[in-house]
């Protein structure tokens, strides 16, 4: 959608939780709990009356992490718990690692549809993931005699490990990154150096964080919660970030055939949530809501599943074309670091300037709570654009199965 279009979509509120390390501070909270916290913060920042929100679009990839199987109600429950109108509907979307970005895409589309198709003009986009709670599944079949009874035994699956395989493509997520990196000439040394850089940038961002007296990471808000031992915690940082070095990274054993992927240069398993409140610009201006940032365009593309990490390349190119922008006009990037080998392949293919990509660290250091990541990317790039005076920013992620999604946003106050 061109940035000079008559009907424009503003990001009137945006927030994300700190990202919690696996089995860390946030593990006792469900994805829904985390999403409610993020949504409440985004609504507060926007100053939007709850009764004016027309729809909720939610994303949560790993189902059955909330007690009683309540994840199926995720977007509806978030809306109800945030005290939106009972009549405000909720929609769940799922594009695996691109799910958070997809909530923004759906909200964008919904607002831009003509009123005789969809009357929504304010959409809450929210995504949450508690990977710490992904269950083990007993695949015991229901019995023929009584549908509500199960056989005594069956295969047991780790739902997370099972999902990291792509059986149709005869590969795994880490192997796709290894294969992609190998095809474009990425080395293990380059992967380890980038992983160490991601942590170094994230540590520096923590020191400069708004929650630490600086002006960085303004999209993050602090949480008052309890740790796994029920002790009170004031969480005001991303828990996964650690002090490490290239010397530590290079000692880790390789996990893939071409030797590119290790536990140190892959994204962290983690917990977290993010939220955006999108609104039609005319409505936002009339109501006096923030209109500084606009969602300009998006792209979604498919690639060969065995090199799924390449997904941001066609997605970014499609988004740029729709926005009528040249790549050089993008002043800040957030490209999800599913794996260092995957990120470096995208960086090389697109010819990105590393100095303006993932400047506060990425998922290797921060963590990758699957559905939440896309909104984390948008929130972080938006506030960093404001901090640096950047006009256009882009957030993008690769997606298991061979896809990519990208979103371009604009700071209307930047030169």
Secondary structure by P-SEA (a helix, b strand, c coil): ccccccbbbbccccccccccccccccccccaaaaaaaaaaaaaaaaccccccccbbbbbbcccccccccccccaaaaaaaaacccccbbbbbbbcccaaaaaaaaaaaaaaacccccccccbbbbbbbbccccccccccbbbbccccccccccccccaaaaaaaccccccccaaaaaaaaaaaacccaaaaaaaaaaaaaaaaaaaaacccccccccccbbbbbccccccccccccccccbbbbcaaaaaaccccccccccccccccccccccbbbbbbcaaaaaaaccccccccccccccccccccccccaaaaaaaaaaaaccccccccbbbcccccaaaaaaaaaaacccccccccccccccccccccaaaaaaaaaaaaaaaaacccbbbbbbcccccbbbbbbbbccccc
